[in-house]
Amino acid sequence: MLSKVKFFSSSFLLLFFLCCFGQQKELSQMDSDYLIDLDGNKETSIPFSAYFNNPKTIILETGKECLIGFVNDFQVLDDRIYVLDILYAKSLNVFDMDGHFIRKIGSLGQEPGEYISLVDFTIDTENRFIYLLDYGKRVHKYDLNGQYVSTITPQITRSNIKYIQYYKSKLYLSVEAYTSALSDNMLLESDLNGKILSGTLSLIYDKGWGGRLSKGYSFFMSRLNDTPRYARLFMDYIVTVGKEITPYIKLKSNSLSTGKDFEDFQNGGISRTGMERAIANFSKIHNVHSFIENDDYVIFKYQHGLNKYITVILHKKTGEARLTSYFSNDLIFKSDNAGFNKKFVFSDSKGAYEIMDHYNLEIFLKSIRNNEIVPGLDRLDELLQLEEDANPVIFYYEYK
């Protein structure tokens, strides 16, 4: 038996664990669709207008029933916007494309159809159902009108479910073990009755990090696209989710984290809380997020150190990637405004959604009042009336 978390960087040990515990073929032995060298030349700035046009403003209604403090996830289906806030609203709120509040899905409580603590959600677009992850242990199923259908209790042990993803009549569960071994699977495949069908992606692919740090972003990306993608905080890969987990994008850099980084943290005698704080700020590349995708491009961000975020734009047809420390939103701002850590939250085949909440919204409203916004911005008069504590503002951009 393996003991609690120990961190190794040896490729020999990686192969050993994969073989002994029946893991699928090692990712490094499989061809990835794309390879991106993160040490390549970085452009000073790339404008939004090179890839998007026609920004549309969506002002989410602010009201007692639908106050949003933080957006944990955001999905759009059939002209309905689904906004998950697990910290403040503690609910999944539904808005129309003009931002008007429609309903909540489920409610707090312990009766059938109620939840104790929301964690994540996913949508079955084929059969028109919503699945809400409750307390990391069970999954509640609703129709799109919010009518409760049933509850699923996945058959997992010594683990909590952190994120869920529906895909082709299966639920994919991103799990975190209470005590971790390198052989632990990070991703489980479940049927819709909760039976675990398979496990994959050994913890060693996340360099042995068994912590609960998630930066507030889901590990599942390209949520409603065919197919979904997945990446943990310290993985060198963005993988494709499905019957087999395959490497979609391999990341290459001299600054990628290693198993030794976490071994050093552990040997330094730092507490678990202290480790999470230290790892959140450490100088290596980590935290792929703000991921959007269409037939032509993949765009995402990653973090390098404490406050450095790099945007990657992959041209899928050529395999070439552009990197920049500043993806300049010239569709909204008259000039560069580096005060924003802009975040894409969702994309479909036609466009992408960017969110301004919390700190960003306050800065944005000041920019409007200082006349730093491009003339003729959609719904500018309404934006001028917003207060800093208003619900988030969403910008939808069409792909060029």
MARTI-187059 format. One record per atom (N, C-alpha, C, O): residue in one letter; x, y, z. Coordinates in steps of 0.05 Angstrom, whole numbers, plus 5000, padded with zeros to 4 digits. Each point is the difference from the previous one (the first is absolute). Example, Ala and Ser with C-alpha at 12.3 -4.5 7.8 and 13.67 -1.06 7.14 Angstrom:
BEGIN
A526448865156A498250245000A501850245000A502150005013S497250214973S501650245001S498550225014S501050225004
***
This chain:
BEGIN
M501749765000M498350245000M501850255000M502150015012L496950194974L501550265000L499150175024L497649985007S504250175004S499350175022S498850264991S499450034976K500350165042K498950264993K501950144980K502149894993V497150364999V501350124977V503150005003V501150095020K500249814960K502850034996K500450094972K498549924982F503550255013F500350124974F502549904986F502250005012F497549914963F502249894985F500150134972F497950084990S504449954998S500250124974S501249804979S500250074977S500549705032S501349814982S498149884980S497849925007S503050084968S498449884979S499749705004S498049884992F504050005021F499949715006F497749945019F498449824996L501450355025L497849965019L497350054987L498149865007L501850334975L497450054986L499249754985L497749925002L504149964983L499349764985L499349775019L498249854994F503250145028F499549795020F497150015010F498549815001F500750435007F497350045011F497849944980F498049885005L502550224970L498049964980L499649704993L497849914996C504449955004C499849714993C498749845023C498349844996C502650225029C499149845023C497050055006C498749815010F500350424983F497250065008F498150004976F497950115002G502949784976G498249964978G499150254986G497850014988Q503850205013Q499350254987Q500149964970Q501449824990Q497050354995Q500249994971Q502850074992Q501750085016K498849904958K502750064990K500950285010K498450195000E504149835007E501250255009E499550224979E500349964976L498950285033L499550224982L502350064982L499750074976S502749925035S502450064984S500549804978S501650054982Q497249725020Q500249794979Q497950044978Q499949844981M498350355023M497950054980M500650274986M501150185012D498149834963D500450254985D497950215009D497649945000S503350295007S498250225005S499250144974S501649994981D496150145019D499250144975D501750244995D500650074977Y500350065045Y501650244998Y502150015021Y499649905022L502750224971L502150055019L500550315001L500450124979I499649995045I500450295002I502550055017I500149915023D501850234966D502450085015D499550265014D499950214988L499849785038L499450245016L502450185004L499850225010D502649684982D502450175001D500550154975D502050144997G496149854984G500350144975G499750305003G499450105022N501150054957N499850295001N497250095008N498049894991K502050315025K497450115010K499650284989K501850185003E496049874984E499350264990E499250185023E498849915019T501850354978T499350195021T497050025004T499150015023S499449994955S497250025001S498749894975S501150024978I496649855025I498449914977I497250115004I498949975022P499950164958P497450125003P497749804998P500249814984F497750235031F497649844997F498950004972F499149804989S501150434998S498850044974S501349824978S498949984978A503449895028A501249824981A498449744999A500249854981Y498150105040Y498649745002Y497050035004Y498549814996F500650425014F497250045007F498950264988F501650174992N495849855007N498750254993N497250015013N499249815013N499450414982N497250035009N499549935029N498449825005P502950315014P499449945028P497250065008P498950224993K499849605021K497350045010K500150005031K501349835012T497450375000T500050035029T497649855012T497750044991I502849805030I497949865014I500250095030I502049935013I496150224996I500050105028I498249825016I497650014998L503649835019L498449815016L498350165021L501150175014E496449784986E498150145018E501049975029E500849795009T499150435005T500750005029T497450025016T498450184997G501249625020G497649995017G500449825024G501949855001K496350175018K500249855024K500249704995K501449865014E497150044966E499949714995E502449904984E500449764998C501150434990C502049904981C502750155002C501450044981L499450035044L502550145004L502349804995L500049785011I501950304973I502449834994I502450135012I500650244994G500949615022G502450115012G502549924985G501850164996F498349584995F502349904986F499049794980F498349845007V502750164969V499249814979V501949775001V502350024991N496849755018N501749765000N499849854974N502049884991D495850144995D499749884974D497850144985D498250135012F501849854962F498250154982F499749854975F502049934986Q495550005007Q499549864975Q497550124986Q498350115014V501649864960V497850114985V498849784982V501549864986L495950115015L498649804984L497250114993L498550095017D500949914957D497350074991D499150285010D497850035010D504050164987D499450285008D499450025030D498650185009R502549645007R499950025029R502850005011R501749844992I498850335027I502650035013I499849875028I498350085016Y503549744990Y500149865025Y502550105016Y502249964991V497350165032V502250115016V500149875027V498050015015L504249864991L500449865025L501650185019L502350084993D496749975031D501450145021D499749835025D497950005012I504349874996I499849815022I500750145027I499649885021L501550374978L500950135024L498050195012L499650005024Y499150164959Y498250215010Y497149944994Y498449975019A500850004956A497349934994A499449715007A497749935007K504449904992K499749725007K497849874983K498349855011S501750214963S497949904983S500950014971S502050124993L496449754990L500350014971L497750174990L497749925001N502950324989N498050194990N499950004970N502049974986V495650065003V499550004971V499150274992V498150125011F503249994968F499250264988F499549964970F500949814988D497650385001D499850004970D502250164988D501750115015M498449914959M502350124986M500150315003M501950124993D495949995018D500050295006D500850045030D500150235009G500449565005G500850025028G497849995020G500550025024H497049944967H497749985019H500149745015H500449784988F499150235038F500049765017F497549844994F497850114997I502549625000I497849824994I499349835024I497849995009R504349865001R499449815022R502649915012R502250044989K497649835034K502149845012K499549714994K497749914997I504449935001I499749714997I500549885028I502250025011G495749855000G500249895027G500150225021G499850234994S500649685031S500250195022S501449875024S500349755000L500650415019L501349905024L498149855017L497750075002G503249715010G498449845018G500849714999G502049934988Q496549905025Q500749725002Q497749824991Q500049765004E498050364983E497849854989E500749914972E501950104988P496649705000P500649924972P500050244981P498250165000G503849864984G500350224981G501450245012G500450194985E500349805040E501550225013E502949925004E500649765000Y501150435004Y502849955003Y501150145025Y498950205009I503249685002I501350125024I502150214992I500150215012S501549724969S502250184992S500749944971S501249794994L498250394988L500649964971L503050024995L501450165013V499549684969V502949994993V500450054970V501850164993D496649724990D500350024971D497449924986D498249905013F501750154961F497749904985F500949934972F502150094990T496349754996T500549944972T497349964986T498049935014I501950104960I497549994985I500249774979I501949984985D496049865015D499649804979D498450134978D497550025002T503850064976T498650144979T498349814983T498250094986E502549655014E498549814984E497249945011E498050004986N501949965040N497549925013N498850225017N497949975012R503450264988R498950255013R499849975030R497950045012F504349895001F500149985029F502350165011F502050054986I497850045039I502150135015I500749825023I498349905014Y504350084991Y501049855023Y501550195019Y501950144991L497249875034L501350165020L501649835020L498949815011L503650254992L501749865019L499650125028L500550245004D498749605015D499450095027D501949885020D500249765003Y501250425011Y501749925023Y502249804992Y501149875018G499550124956G502249824991G499349715002G501849834997K495650105008K499349725005K497849904982K500049764993R498150415000R497749914985R499450204978R500950235000V497549674980V499450164977V497050004997V498749794997H500150455003H497150034996H499450064971H501450164987K496549725002K499350024972K497450164998K498049945014Y501950264968Y497750164995Y499550034970Y501949974984D495650095008D499650084972D500750294997D500650145020L499349974956L500950274995L498150215012L500850235003N496849685005N498150185013N500450005031N498650145014G503449714995G500549995028G498549795016G500150005024Q498449834962Q498549795013Q501949775009Q501549904983Y498450035042Y501849795011Y499249734988Y497649944998V504449904995V499649744988V500949785019V498449825006S504150185002S501149795017S502750095011S501050214994T500149615023T502650055012T501849764995T499149775004I503350284988I502049794995I502150025021I501050225007T499849555004T502250005020T502349834989T500049755002P502050384985P502249844988P501449835021P500450085023Q500449684969Q501249815018Q503050045003Q501649854990I499150375025I502850055004I500649985030I498250035016T504349924990T500949985028T502450185004T501550074982R498850025043R502250175010R500650234981R502350084997S495750024989S500450224981S497650195001S497849925007N502750334984N497950184995N500050074970N502150004987I495550045002I499850084972I500250314999I498650145014K503249964970K500450294998K498650124976K498750215003Y501349654974Y498750104976Y498749764985Y501049785003I496950284982I498749794985I499650104971I499750244995Q500349574986Q499550064972Q498449784987Q500849765001Y496950314988Y498449814984Y501249984972Y500750204988Y499549555002Y500849974972Y499149724991Y500949805010K497450204969K499149754987K499149795020K501149785001S496950295015S498749815019S501849915023S499549795012K502650364993K501849945023K500450265016K499750224989L500949745036L500950225017L503049965005L500849785009Y500850434987Y502849995006Y500450165026Y499250235002L502249655017L500350115027L502950065005L501749834999S498850435006S502750085009S500149985030S498550145014V503249684997V499949955029V502650085014V502150024987E497650025039E502350065017E499849815024E498050005014A504149854991A500049805021A500650145027A501550205001Y497549685021Y500650105026Y503049975006Y501350195009T499749574986T502949955001T500849894973T498649834989S503650275000S500649944972S502449824997S501950025015A498049814965A502249854990A500450064971A498050074986L504449895004L500550074972L498349834981L499650074977S499449705033S498449834983S497150094998S498549904983D500750295033D497250085000D499350124973D501550164988N496149775003N498950124975N498750275006N498650035020M502050164963M498850275003M497350024986M498450175007L501249654974L497650024983L498649734999L501249804992L496250195016L498549765000L497750024980L498950224996E500449564991E497849994982E497749845014E500449785009S497250354991S497749875014S497749984980S499750174982D498649625022D497550004985D498050185014D500750125021L496949914968L498150195011L498549895024L498150135010N502749645000N499049895025N502050025023N499549925022G502950184971G502150035020G502049785001G501850015017K498049794966K502049795000K502550094986K500050114978I502349865036I502650084988I500949794980I500349775006L500150324969L500749824978L503049984997L501049794992S500550435013S502850004996S501350245014S498650195007G504049804996G501550225011G502550054983G501149814989T499750445010T502350064983T501450255010T499150135019L503249934969L501750235008L501049985028L498850115019S503349744984S501349975026S500850275011S500650194985L499449845042L500750255013L502850094992L500650245003I501049584988I502750084993I500050204976I501950154997Y496049854987Y499850194978Y499650295010Y500550194986D498649835039D499850275013D502450045019D499850165019K502449694975K502550025015K499749905029K501750075017G496249784988G499649895027G498650195018G499749955024W499450284966W498650205017W497349895007W498249984983G501349965043G497449905008G498450215014G498049935013G502750324985G498650225015G497550084986G499349904979R499250275035R497450084991R499950284987R497950114994L504449995000L500350264987L498849984972L500949834985S497350355008S498849994973S499950274987S499250014976K501550215037K500150264989K497250104991K499850214987G498149655021G497350094993G499149934971G497950094992Y503749764994Y499349934972Y499549704998Y501349845014S496950084970S499549714995S502349884985S501350134984F499249625022F502149854985F498949914973F501549934982F495850065015F498849934974F499750264984F499250215010M501549774964M499950234982M498749924974M499649764995S499650444989S498549944976S497649835006S499549804988R499050295032R498049845014R497949884981R499449765003L499450404979L497849894983L501049944972L498349944983N504350085013N501049944973N500549704997N499949855020D500650074956D500649724995D503049994992D500650064977T501149865040T499549885026T501050185023T501550194995P497749755030P501150165022P503049955004P501149804991R500150405022R502949985007R500350005030R498150075015Y504349864994Y500549995029Y502950055006Y501849904985A498850255036A502850045009A499950075029A498650185008R503149695008R500450075028R502150225002R501250084980L499250025045L501650255003L502949974990L501050194988F500249585015F502849974994F500649804978F502349914997M495750034987M500449814978M501550134977M499850244995D501749594991D501450094976D498349964975D500850054977Y496849855027Y498149934978Y497350135005Y499150045022I499650024956I497150044999I498949764985I500849954977V497549895036V499249754988V497150014990V498450185008T500949644974T497349974990T498649795016T501049785005V496650295004V498349825016V498349834982V498850104981G501049645025G498349834984G500549715008G501049945021K498349884960K500449715006K502949945007K500549835017E501350314971E502949995008E500950285004E499250194986I502549855035I501250265005I502550034983I501849845003T498250364979T502250034982T501250285002T498650195006P504049844989P501250265002P499250184976P500549934977Y498250295029Y499250194980Y502250204995Y500850044977I500150095044I502250194998I502249935020I499449965024K503150014967K502249965018K501450275003K500750144980L499949935045L501350255006L503049945005L500749815014K501050364973K502949965003K501250265011K499550224990S502249755031S501350245011S502149905020S499749795012N502450374991N501949955021N499050095028N501249945020S496550194980S498950105025S497549855009S498750095019L500849684970L497849835010L500749895027L502349955006S495750025011S500449895026S500949714999S499449864980T501950045040T501049735002T499149875026T499250145019G501149604982G499449865025G501850095022G499350005024K503250084969K501950085021K499150265013K500650055023D498050134961D499150255012D498249945025D500350135020F498049674977F498149945022F501449835021F499250015024E502849844968E501549855020E501550205018E500249965024D500850254964D501450215016D498150145019D500750065022F496950004968F498050125018F499449835024F500050095023Q499749654971Q499349815021Q502349975020Q499550005024N502949984966N502349965017N500750255016N501449995020G497550244972G500550255014G498350025026G500250205014G498149614991G498450005024G497850205000G499050085021I500150014955I497850194999I497449865004I499649784991S498650355024S497349895004S498549984974S500850124980R497049735020R498549974976R498950274990R500150064976T498950105043T499050264992T502350174990T499750154980G502649845033G502350154991G501049914973G500850164984M499049575011M500849904974M498250114978M501050084979E496449935026E498250104980E500650294994E499950094977R500750075044R500650284996R502750034984R500250164982A501749675025A502650024987A499849914971A501250134982I497449665013I499749894973I498450204983I500650024976A497550115036A498550204984A501750224989A499550124980N502749935034N501750234993N502749914988N501750174994F498749575002F502749934993F500650064970F498250054985S504349945008S501050134976S499749844974S500750094979K498249675023K499849834977K497450044985K498250135010I501749774965I497650014984I497949815011I500549775006H497050344996H497849835010H497450144992H500050224989N497749645017N497450135000N499150084972N499650244995V500049574987V498750064974V497050065006V498649855013H500550384976H497250085005H499150184977H501550054981S496150065021S498950194980S500249884972S500850134981F498549615017F500349844976F497650034983F497749955009I502650134965I497950004981I501049874974I502449984995E495649934988E500849854977E497850014979E497749995006N503250034969N498249954977N501449844979N502149885007D496950114969D501349834979D502750114992D501749844990D498850415014D502550124990D502150055022D502449984995Y496750085030Y501850095020Y499549865027Y497849925006V504450065010V499849955028V501350245014V502350074993I496450055026I501150225015I499849935030I497949925010F504350125004F500049955029F502150175014F501850114987K498149905039K502050145016K501449795018K498949795006Y503550285002Y501349855022Y501450205018Y500550224992Q500249685031Q501250175020Q503049935003Q500749765001H501050445000H502949965003H500850185024H500450244997G499949635026G500650165024G497450115012G497849904995L502550305022L497750105015L498050164983L497749945001N503350264984N498150184987N500450014969N498950184988K502749655001K500550004971K498249804986K500149765005Y498250354977Y498249834985Y500750034970Y500250224990I500149554997I500650004971I497649894985I498949795008T500450344970T497949904982T501249854977T502050094988V496949685006V500949834977V497849994980V497749945006I503050114968I498049984979I501149804980I502050054985L496849715014L500849794983L498350004974L497649985002H503850034975H498649984974H499949704994H502149884993K495650005008K499749714998K500949894973K501049784998K498550374981K500649904973K503050004994K500949824985T500650365027T502950014995T501649885024T502349934996G496450065027G501549905024G501750225012G501449945020E498650304969E501750215011E498550145023E497650035000A504050065019A498950145024A501250275003A502450044997R495950155011R501050275007R499750035030R498049905012L504050225001L499950045029L500350305005L501550144987T497049955033T500250295008T499450035030T498449855011S502950345001S499450075028S497650185001S499050065022Y500150054955Y497750185001Y498349964976Y500750074977F496949815027F498049974979F498250245002F498250015016S502350194967S498950275003S497150024989S499649944977N498650145040N497250014992N499450284987N498950175013D501949854962D499650254986D497150034990D499350214988L499049585016L497250024992L498450155021L497750084995I503449965029I498650145021I501550245010I498850215004F503949774999F501650225011F501350164978F500949884980K499350385024K501450174981K503049944999K501350034979S499849905044S502949955002S500449765019S498149925013D504349984987D500649775017D499350065029D500750225010N498149595003N499350035029N501049745014N498549805001A503950215009A501249775011A499049935028A500849815012G497350364998G498949945027G498049775000G499249915022F500149994955F498049784998F501449734997F501749974982N497549845034N500749724995N497649884987N498449865014K501250184961K497649924985K499849704999K502049864998K495550045004K499649715002K497849914981K497750085004F502949764976F497949874985F498949785017F501449855014V495950124985V498749805017V498649794984V499249795011F500450254963F498549814984F500350074970F500550234993S499349564990S500050054971S498249804987S499649785010D499450294967D498649814982D501150044972D502150124997S496649774983S501150014973S500050284988S501450054981K497050135030K499750264988K501550225015K500850204988G499749765038G501350225014G500849925028G499849775008A501250435008A501049955027A498950215019A499450224992Y500549705033Y498950165021Y502250085020Y501449835010E498750434996E502050105019E498450125023E498050134996I503049835028I498550105024I501550225014I502550005002M496050195008M501150215018M498449985026M497750095001D503649815019D498749995027D502050105021D502450034994H496750015030H501650085022H501750254993H499050204991Y503649765013Y501950224997Y500050114971Y500250244996N499649584984N500050094972N497650194994N500350194986L497449755025L497750164995L500350285011L499350204987E501849825037E500550265012E501950174983E499550244995I502749644995I501850144983I498750084974I500450214989F498049605000F498750054974F498150245002F500050174982L498449845039L498250225003L501450275003L499150204990K503249805023K501650245002K501150084972K500150244994S500649564990S501050054973S497850134983S500650184984I496949735020I497850124985I499750295007I499750174983R500349895043R499650275010R502450184992R499750254998N502649634997N502450164992N500250024970N502050094989N495949824997N499950014970N502349854987N501150094980E499549685031E502149834989E498949774983E501549834991I495950175004I498749794985I499550094971I499550244995V500749584986V499650074972V497250114996V498149915013P501550294970P497450114995P498149794988P500849824985G496750205023G497949824988G500049735012G498749824988L502650135035L499949745012L497149925006L498450165010D500949594984D497349905005D499050055028D501549935019R496250194985R498750055025R501650175019R499949975025L501550224963L501850185016L498350175020L500950035023D496850064969D498450175018D499249845025D499950115022E499449634974E499349845023E502449945018E499749985024L502649984963L502449955016L500750245018L501049975022L498550274968L500550245015L498350025025L500750145019Q497149714982Q498250015023Q500749795021Q498850005022L503049824972L500649785019L501650105024L501650184998E497949685025E501650045024E502249795001E499849794987E502250265030E502349815002E499149735011E501449804995D496450195020D499149755012D497949864982D498649825010A501250264965A498149874982A501049724993A502349935004N495849914985N500749744990N502050024977N500350224988P501149575005P502050014979P499050094973P497649974994V504250154991V499450074972V501549804982V502349945005I496349964975I501149814981I500350134973I498350154991F504049804996F500350094972F500249754982F501749825005Y496750184975Y500049794980Y501350104975Y499250214990Y502849655000Y501550084976Y499649794978Y500349765005E499050324971E499849824978E502849944989E501750184999Y498849574993Y502549944987Y500150134972Y497950024987K504450075005K500350114973K500149784979K500250054976
***
